[in-house]
């Protein structure tokens, strides 16, 4: 499942540099996560780094982009050419 940044985001700039897939970018008002690039850090880290560094806990699983661990691992392989 990809992650989503909620409207409560305060644009603290903590999450964007932590994303190994460059899935996080500034949207019109708050940071956004591209579900096509988000692997929840599968293949890179044990946990999503954006969630770990968010000071207000405004990053949640995106119910519109549900993916299994296997699907996230395949996405990681596709994005990085590794597996």
N, C-alpha and C positions, 0 to 999 in steps of 0.2 A: 504494500500500500504506500503510495506517495504521501508526503506530508503537505500540510497547508498552514500558512501563517494567518492567524485570526486578525480581525479588525482591531483588536486591542494592542497590536504592535505599536511600539513607541519609536521605531526607526533608530534603534540604538547602534546599529551597524555591527553588532557582534556576530550575527549568523553568516552573513555573506562571505567573509573571507575564510570561514571554517568549512564551507561546502567543497568536498573534493571533486564534485561533478560540475561545479559552477551552475547549479540549478537555481540558485537564489539571486534575484536581481531586484532593483528598485522598481516598483510599479508606479501607478499614478499617485497613490497616497501612502502606501506601505510596501514593505518588501513582499515579494511573491516567490513561490516555488514552482518551477516548471515540472509538471508531473512526468514529462517525457525524459527528464534528466535525473530525477530524484530516485535514488535506490535505497533511501534510508541508511546510507553509508554501508550497505551490504557490500562486502568485498574490500572495503577500506578499513572500517572500524567496527567494534562490537556494538556500538550504539550510535544513533544519529548525533553528530557533533552539534548541529544547530540547536537541537533540543537541550543538549548539555550546557550550552553557553547562554541561552536565552534567559535574561534576568526576570522576565515576567511570565514565563510559561505560556506563551501564546502560539506554540507550534503543536499541532495535533495531527493524527492520521486523517487523511482526506478520504471521506466515505465515498466520494465519486471516482476514486482511483484505487480500488482494492487490488492488491497483488500478493501472491504467496511469496514465501522466501525463495522458492525456486525461480519464480518469475523475476524477482528482484536480482537474483544472481545472474540470470540470463541477460537482463538489462545491463548490469555491470559489465559483463563480458562483451556485450555489443558496443558499449560506450568506450571501453578501454582496450579491447582486443586481447584481454587476459582472461584466463580461467584456470 
